[in-house]
Amino acid sequence: FQPSGDFHAWIEVADSGEAAVPEPTTLALLGLGLAGFGFRARKKKLN
């Protein structure tokens, strides 16, 4: 916002042409989380 009350947005998009690949740690944390949900559901089902 400008002091006069106007709003000016500056957006710059850079296209590298390559798809972003998640890091292995991110995928490992996602896998552990999904496994935890699966074990919790299995434990509830058995009880």
PDB file of N, CA, C and O in Angstrom:
ATOM      1  N   PHE A   1       0.829  -1.182   0.000  1.00  0.00           N
ATOM      2  CA  PHE A   1       0.000   0.000   0.000  1.00  0.00           C
ATOM      3  C   PHE A   1       0.873   1.245   0.000  1.00  0.00           C
ATOM      4  O   PHE A   1       1.926   1.290   0.636  1.00  0.00           O
ATOM      5  N   GLN A   2       0.425   2.219  -0.705  1.00  0.00           N
ATOM      6  CA  GLN A   2       1.129   3.493  -0.781  1.00  0.00           C
ATOM      7  C   GLN A   2       0.554   4.445   0.265  1.00  0.00           C
ATOM      8  O   GLN A   2      -0.587   4.266   0.690  1.00  0.00           O
ATOM      9  N   PRO A   3       1.321   5.455   0.691  1.00  0.00           N
ATOM     10  CA  PRO A   3       0.806   6.424   1.662  1.00  0.00           C
ATOM     11  C   PRO A   3      -0.475   7.108   1.194  1.00  0.00           C
ATOM     12  O   PRO A   3      -1.276   7.549   2.019  1.00  0.00           O
ATOM     13  N   SER A   4      -0.678   7.202  -0.112  1.00  0.00           N
ATOM     14  CA  SER A   4      -1.887   7.842  -0.635  1.00  0.00           C
ATOM     15  C   SER A   4      -3.094   6.918  -0.579  1.00  0.00           C
ATOM     16  O   SER A   4      -4.212   7.341  -0.875  1.00  0.00           O
ATOM     17  N   GLY A   5      -2.880   5.653  -0.200  1.00  0.00           N
ATOM     18  CA  GLY A   5      -3.973   4.692  -0.128  1.00  0.00           C
ATOM     19  C   GLY A   5      -4.056   3.790  -1.336  1.00  0.00           C
ATOM     20  O   GLY A   5      -4.856   2.855  -1.359  1.00  0.00           O
ATOM     21  N   ASP A   6      -3.238   4.058  -2.343  1.00  0.00           N
ATOM     22  CA  ASP A   6      -3.234   3.222  -3.540  1.00  0.00           C
ATOM     23  C   ASP A   6      -2.507   1.911  -3.263  1.00  0.00           C
ATOM     24  O   ASP A   6      -1.642   1.832  -2.392  1.00  0.00           O
ATOM     25  N   PHE A   7      -2.876   0.896  -4.017  1.00  0.00           N
ATOM     26  CA  PHE A   7      -2.228  -0.411  -3.898  1.00  0.00           C
ATOM     27  C   PHE A   7      -1.596  -0.750  -5.233  1.00  0.00           C
ATOM     28  O   PHE A   7      -2.267  -0.740  -6.265  1.00  0.00           O
ATOM     29  N   HIS A   8      -0.311  -1.049  -5.216  1.00  0.00           N
ATOM     30  CA  HIS A   8       0.400  -1.439  -6.429  1.00  0.00           C
ATOM     31  C   HIS A   8       1.055  -2.790  -6.183  1.00  0.00           C
ATOM     32  O   HIS A   8       1.857  -2.940  -5.261  1.00  0.00           O
ATOM     33  N   ALA A   9       0.716  -3.762  -7.002  1.00  0.00           N
ATOM     34  CA  ALA A   9       1.309  -5.096  -6.871  1.00  0.00           C
ATOM     35  C   ALA A   9       2.308  -5.304  -7.999  1.00  0.00           C
ATOM     36  O   ALA A   9       2.033  -4.989  -9.157  1.00  0.00           O
ATOM     37  N   TRP A  10       3.453  -5.830  -7.649  1.00  0.00           N
ATOM     38  CA  TRP A  10       4.485  -6.148  -8.633  1.00  0.00           C
ATOM     39  C   TRP A  10       4.685  -7.649  -8.584  1.00  0.00           C
ATOM     40  O   TRP A  10       5.210  -8.179  -7.605  1.00  0.00           O
ATOM     41  N   ILE A  11       4.270  -8.330  -9.631  1.00  0.00           N
ATOM     42  CA  ILE A  11       4.370  -9.785  -9.677  1.00  0.00           C
ATOM     43  C   ILE A  11       5.282 -10.161 -10.836  1.00  0.00           C
ATOM     44  O   ILE A  11       5.079  -9.737 -11.974  1.00  0.00           O
ATOM     45  N   GLU A  12       6.282 -10.960 -10.522  1.00  0.00           N
ATOM     46  CA  GLU A  12       7.207 -11.422 -11.551  1.00  0.00           C
ATOM     47  C   GLU A  12       7.240 -12.943 -11.508  1.00  0.00           C
ATOM     48  O   GLU A  12       7.534 -13.537 -10.470  1.00  0.00           O
ATOM     49  N   VAL A  13       6.941 -13.558 -12.620  1.00  0.00           N
ATOM     50  CA  VAL A  13       6.905 -15.013 -12.697  1.00  0.00           C
ATOM     51  C   VAL A  13       8.112 -15.481 -13.499  1.00  0.00           C
ATOM     52  O   VAL A  13       8.333 -15.052 -14.631  1.00  0.00           O
ATOM     53  N   ALA A  14       8.877 -16.359 -12.894  1.00  0.00           N
ATOM     54  CA  ALA A  14      10.038 -16.921 -13.580  1.00  0.00           C
ATOM     55  C   ALA A  14       9.743 -18.380 -13.911  1.00  0.00           C
ATOM     56  O   ALA A  14       9.451 -19.175 -13.017  1.00  0.00           O
ATOM     57  N   ASP A  15       9.815 -18.726 -15.163  1.00  0.00           N
ATOM     58  CA  ASP A  15       9.558 -20.095 -15.599  1.00  0.00           C
ATOM     59  C   ASP A  15      10.882 -20.739 -15.983  1.00  0.00           C
ATOM     60  O   ASP A  15      11.490 -20.391 -16.996  1.00  0.00           O
ATOM     61  N   SER A  16      11.313 -21.677 -15.162  1.00  0.00           N
ATOM     62  CA  SER A  16      12.585 -22.341 -15.437  1.00  0.00           C
ATOM     63  C   SER A  16      12.408 -23.524 -16.388  1.00  0.00           C
ATOM     64  O   SER A  16      13.391 -24.039 -16.919  1.00  0.00           O
ATOM     65  N   GLY A  17      11.171 -23.959 -16.608  1.00  0.00           N
ATOM     66  CA  GLY A  17      10.926 -25.082 -17.496  1.00  0.00           C
ATOM     67  C   GLY A  17      11.099 -26.430 -16.836  1.00  0.00           C
ATOM     68  O   GLY A  17      10.884 -27.460 -17.475  1.00  0.00           O
ATOM     69  N   GLU A  18      11.485 -26.449 -15.567  1.00  0.00           N
ATOM     70  CA  GLU A  18      11.688 -27.706 -14.855  1.00  0.00           C
ATOM     71  C   GLU A  18      10.662 -27.841 -13.738  1.00  0.00           C
ATOM     72  O   GLU A  18      10.288 -26.856 -13.102  1.00  0.00           O
ATOM     73  N   ALA A  19      10.219 -29.050 -13.510  1.00  0.00           N
ATOM     74  CA  ALA A  19       9.293 -29.311 -12.412  1.00  0.00           C
ATOM     75  C   ALA A  19      10.079 -29.443 -11.115  1.00  0.00           C
ATOM     76  O   ALA A  19      11.169 -30.015 -11.092  1.00  0.00           O
ATOM     77  N   ALA A  20       9.519 -28.914 -10.046  1.00  0.00           N
ATOM     78  CA  ALA A  20      10.172 -29.021  -8.742  1.00  0.00           C
ATOM     79  C   ALA A  20      10.033 -30.446  -8.217  1.00  0.00           C
ATOM     80  O   ALA A  20       8.960 -31.043  -8.306  1.00  0.00           O
ATOM     81  N   VAL A  21      11.104 -30.983  -7.678  1.00  0.00           N
ATOM     82  CA  VAL A  21      11.111 -32.334  -7.124  1.00  0.00           C
ATOM     83  C   VAL A  21      11.249 -32.226  -5.617  1.00  0.00           C
ATOM     84  O   VAL A  21      12.191 -31.598  -5.134  1.00  0.00           O
ATOM     85  N   PRO A  22      10.323 -32.829  -4.851  1.00  0.00           N
ATOM     86  CA  PRO A  22      10.433 -32.746  -3.395  1.00  0.00           C
ATOM     87  C   PRO A  22      11.697 -33.441  -2.890  1.00  0.00           C
ATOM     88  O   PRO A  22      12.166 -34.415  -3.478  1.00  0.00           O
ATOM     89  N   GLU A  23      12.225 -32.927  -1.810  1.00  0.00           N
ATOM     90  CA  GLU A  23      13.434 -33.507  -1.238  1.00  0.00           C
ATOM     91  C   GLU A  23      13.102 -34.844  -0.578  1.00  0.00           C
ATOM     92  O   GLU A  23      11.965 -35.053  -0.155  1.00  0.00           O
ATOM     93  N   PRO A  24      14.075 -35.751  -0.483  1.00  0.00           N
ATOM     94  CA  PRO A  24      13.839 -37.063   0.124  1.00  0.00           C
ATOM     95  C   PRO A  24      13.330 -36.972   1.564  1.00  0.00           C
ATOM     96  O   PRO A  24      12.518 -37.796   1.982  1.00  0.00           O
ATOM     97  N   THR A  25      13.793 -35.991   2.315  1.00  0.00           N
ATOM     98  CA  THR A  25      13.341 -35.849   3.701  1.00  0.00           C
ATOM     99  C   THR A  25      11.849 -35.553   3.752  1.00  0.00           C
ATOM    100  O   THR A  25      11.140 -36.075   4.612  1.00  0.00           O
ATOM    101  N   THR A  26      11.374 -34.721   2.837  1.00  0.00           N
ATOM    102  CA  THR A  26       9.952 -34.397   2.784  1.00  0.00           C
ATOM    103  C   THR A  26       9.136 -35.651   2.505  1.00  0.00           C
ATOM    104  O   THR A  26       8.119 -35.894   3.153  1.00  0.00           O
ATOM    105  N   LEU A  27       9.583 -36.440   1.544  1.00  0.00           N
ATOM    106  CA  LEU A  27       8.867 -37.678   1.218  1.00  0.00           C
ATOM    107  C   LEU A  27       8.922 -38.671   2.374  1.00  0.00           C
ATOM    108  O   LEU A  27       7.949 -39.381   2.625  1.00  0.00           O
ATOM    109  N   ALA A  28      10.047 -38.727   3.078  1.00  0.00           N
ATOM    110  CA  ALA A  28      10.169 -39.632   4.225  1.00  0.00           C
ATOM    111  C   ALA A  28       9.211 -39.221   5.335  1.00  0.00           C
ATOM    112  O   ALA A  28       8.560 -40.077   5.934  1.00  0.00           O
ATOM    113  N   LEU A  29       9.114 -37.926   5.621  1.00  0.00           N
ATOM    114  CA  LEU A  29       8.186 -37.460   6.656  1.00  0.00           C
ATOM    115  C   LEU A  29       6.738 -37.738   6.259  1.00  0.00           C
ATOM    116  O   LEU A  29       5.931 -38.131   7.102  1.00  0.00           O
ATOM    117  N   LEU A  30       6.406 -37.539   5.003  1.00  0.00           N
ATOM    118  CA  LEU A  30       5.057 -37.837   4.530  1.00  0.00           C
ATOM    119  C   LEU A  30       4.762 -39.325   4.685  1.00  0.00           C
ATOM    120  O   LEU A  30       3.681 -39.701   5.139  1.00  0.00           O
ATOM    121  N   GLY A  31       5.719 -40.169   4.310  1.00  0.00           N
ATOM    122  CA  GLY A  31       5.541 -41.616   4.443  1.00  0.00           C
ATOM    123  C   GLY A  31       5.374 -42.049   5.885  1.00  0.00           C
ATOM    124  O   GLY A  31       4.530 -42.893   6.188  1.00  0.00           O
ATOM    125  N   LEU A  32       6.180 -41.474   6.788  1.00  0.00           N
ATOM    126  CA  LEU A  32       6.046 -41.810   8.210  1.00  0.00           C
ATOM    127  C   LEU A  32       4.687 -41.380   8.756  1.00  0.00           C
ATOM    128  O   LEU A  32       4.073 -42.101   9.543  1.00  0.00           O
ATOM    129  N   GLY A  33       4.227 -40.225   8.343  1.00  0.00           N
ATOM    130  CA  GLY A  33       2.914 -39.755   8.786  1.00  0.00           C
ATOM    131  C   GLY A  33       1.796 -40.666   8.310  1.00  0.00           C
ATOM    132  O   GLY A  33       0.898 -41.010   9.079  1.00  0.00           O
ATOM    133  N   LEU A  34       1.850 -41.056   7.049  1.00  0.00           N
ATOM    134  CA  LEU A  34       0.823 -41.956   6.513  1.00  0.00           C
ATOM    135  C   LEU A  34       0.886 -43.325   7.176  1.00  0.00           C
ATOM    136  O   LEU A  34      -0.151 -43.931   7.445  1.00  0.00           O
ATOM    137  N   ALA A  35       2.087 -43.815   7.440  1.00  0.00           N
ATOM    138  CA  ALA A  35       2.230 -45.097   8.134  1.00  0.00           C
ATOM    139  C   ALA A  35       1.670 -45.001   9.547  1.00  0.00           C
ATOM    140  O   ALA A  35       1.024 -45.934  10.022  1.00  0.00           O
ATOM    141  N   GLY A  36       1.911 -43.889  10.216  1.00  0.00           N
ATOM    142  CA  GLY A  36       1.371 -43.685  11.563  1.00  0.00           C
ATOM    143  C   GLY A  36      -0.145 -43.704  11.573  1.00  0.00           C
ATOM    144  O   GLY A  36      -0.761 -44.308  12.451  1.00  0.00           O
ATOM    145  N   PHE A  37      -0.748 -43.038  10.590  1.00  0.00           N
ATOM    146  CA  PHE A  37      -2.215 -43.066  10.497  1.00  0.00           C
ATOM    147  C   PHE A  37      -2.712 -44.486  10.250  1.00  0.00           C
ATOM    148  O   PHE A  37      -3.724 -44.900  10.815  1.00  0.00           O
ATOM    149  N   GLY A  38      -2.001 -45.229   9.409  1.00  0.00           N
ATOM    150  CA  GLY A  38      -2.392 -46.608   9.121  1.00  0.00           C
ATOM    151  C   GLY A  38      -2.297 -47.503  10.341  1.00  0.00           C
ATOM    152  O   GLY A  38      -3.205 -48.293  10.599  1.00  0.00           O
ATOM    153  N   PHE A  39      -1.205 -47.390  11.102  1.00  0.00           N
ATOM    154  CA  PHE A  39      -1.052 -48.198  12.312  1.00  0.00           C
ATOM    155  C   PHE A  39      -2.101 -47.839  13.357  1.00  0.00           C
ATOM    156  O   PHE A  39      -2.619 -48.714  14.051  1.00  0.00           O
ATOM    157  N   ARG A  40      -2.414 -46.543  13.468  1.00  0.00           N
ATOM    158  CA  ARG A  40      -3.422 -46.115  14.437  1.00  0.00           C
ATOM    159  C   ARG A  40      -4.799 -46.676  14.066  1.00  0.00           C
ATOM    160  O   ARG A  40      -5.536 -47.145  14.933  1.00  0.00           O
ATOM    161  N   ALA A  41      -5.135 -46.627  12.791  1.00  0.00           N
ATOM    162  CA  ALA A  41      -6.420 -47.166  12.345  1.00  0.00           C
ATOM    163  C   ALA A  41      -6.476 -48.677  12.559  1.00  0.00           C
ATOM    164  O   ALA A  41      -7.509 -49.217  12.954  1.00  0.00           O
ATOM    165  N   ARG A  42      -5.362 -49.351  12.297  1.00  0.00           N
ATOM    166  CA  ARG A  42      -5.320 -50.807  12.490  1.00  0.00           C
ATOM    167  C   ARG A  42      -5.474 -51.162  13.965  1.00  0.00           C
ATOM    168  O   ARG A  42      -6.180 -52.110  14.311  1.00  0.00           O
ATOM    169  N   LYS A  43      -4.815 -50.403  14.828  1.00  0.00           N
ATOM    170  CA  LYS A  43      -4.892 -50.668  16.263  1.00  0.00           C
ATOM    171  C   LYS A  43      -6.321 -50.455  16.777  1.00  0.00           C
ATOM    172  O   LYS A  43      -6.816 -51.236  17.590  1.00  0.00           O
ATOM    173  N   LYS A  44      -6.978 -49.395  16.296  1.00  0.00           N
ATOM    174  CA  LYS A  44      -8.362 -49.140  16.707  1.00  0.00           C
ATOM    175  C   LYS A  44      -9.284 -50.253  16.210  1.00  0.00           C
ATOM    176  O   LYS A  44     -10.225 -50.641  16.903  1.00  0.00           O
ATOM    177  N   LYS A  45      -9.011 -50.764  15.006  1.00  0.00           N
ATOM    178  CA  LYS A  45      -9.850 -51.812  14.433  1.00  0.00           C
ATOM    179  C   LYS A  45      -9.711 -53.119  15.205  1.00  0.00           C
ATOM    180  O   LYS A  45     -10.688 -53.850  15.364  1.00  0.00           O
ATOM    181  N   LEU A  46      -8.500 -53.422  15.689  1.00  0.00           N
ATOM    182  CA  LEU A  46      -8.266 -54.663  16.424  1.00  0.00           C
ATOM    183  C   LEU A  46      -8.871 -54.627  17.829  1.00  0.00           C
ATOM    184  O   LEU A  46      -9.229 -55.673  18.371  1.00  0.00           O
ATOM    185  N   ASN A  47      -8.988 -53.452  18.419  1.00  0.00           N
ATOM    186  CA  ASN A  47      -9.530 -53.355  19.790  1.00  0.00           C
ATOM    187  C   ASN A  47     -11.010 -53.305  19.799  1.00  0.00           C
ATOM    188  O   ASN A  47     -11.619 -53.223  20.866  1.00  0.00           O
TER     189      ASN A  47
END
